[in-house]
């Protein structure tokens, strides 16, 4: 399982477990699975898809950065809001 944290300057918006996370980057969407290589990337405004055992959740994010280290993904962004759950 992956651990995802989405952090804005005001607060930690989300801390969740996921099986897959899809990030919006400058070069397109990047899917992260367990065991992904270490990565630091620039995030563009868009949706972060959080895939868990109970379905998918979408979080709208502003520009920022994401770091993948081990099975932890940290997203640092100016703003984030929960869009919808499926």
N, C-alpha and C positions, 0 to 999 in steps of 0.2 A: 504494500500500500504506500501511496505517496502522501506526504503531508504538505498542504498548501496553505500559505499565509498571504493575505492581501492587506497591505498596510498603506494608509494615507497619512498626511501630516497630522490629521486630527485624531485618528484612532486606528485600531486593528479592525478592519471591516469583516474579515473572514478568517477562520482557522478551521480547516476541514481535512478529512481523509478522502482520498480519491484513488481510483484505479488508473485514470488517465486525465491529463489536463492539456487543453489546447490553448495556446497563447497567440494573440495577434501581434506579429512583428513587422518590421519594415519590409522584410522580404517575403512575407506571407505568413500563413498559420504554421505553428510548430507544435506537434503533438509530443507530449512527454509521457513516457511510461516508466515503470520501476526499472532501475538500473541504467538510466540515461547517463550519458557522459556529462561531466561538469560543463556548465554553460552560463554565460552572462550575455543578455541580449536587450536591445531597446524595444520597448513595447509602444505600439501606436494605439490611438483611441479605437476601441472595438469591444468585442465580447470575449471573456475568458470562459471556456466551457469546462466545467468540472464534472467528470463522469464518475459516478459512484455505483455501488451495488443497487441503489434504489432509483437509478435513472440519472438524468443530466440536470445540472443547474447552470444558469448563465449569469455572469456578473459583468456589467458594463464597466469598463475602465477607461481612464484618460491616459495620456502618454506617461511613460515612466520606464522602469527597468525591471528585469526579472533575473533571478539567480537560481540555478539548479545545482545543488551540491548533495550528493548521495541521493536519498529519496525525499529531500525537502526542496520545495519550490517557494521562493520568497518573491512576491511582486510588490514593488514600491511604486506607487502611482499618486498623481495629484488628487484624483477622485475616483470613487467606485460606488456602484449601486446594484442591488439584486434586481435582475430583469424579470426572470420567470423560472419556473421549475417544470420539468416534464416527467 
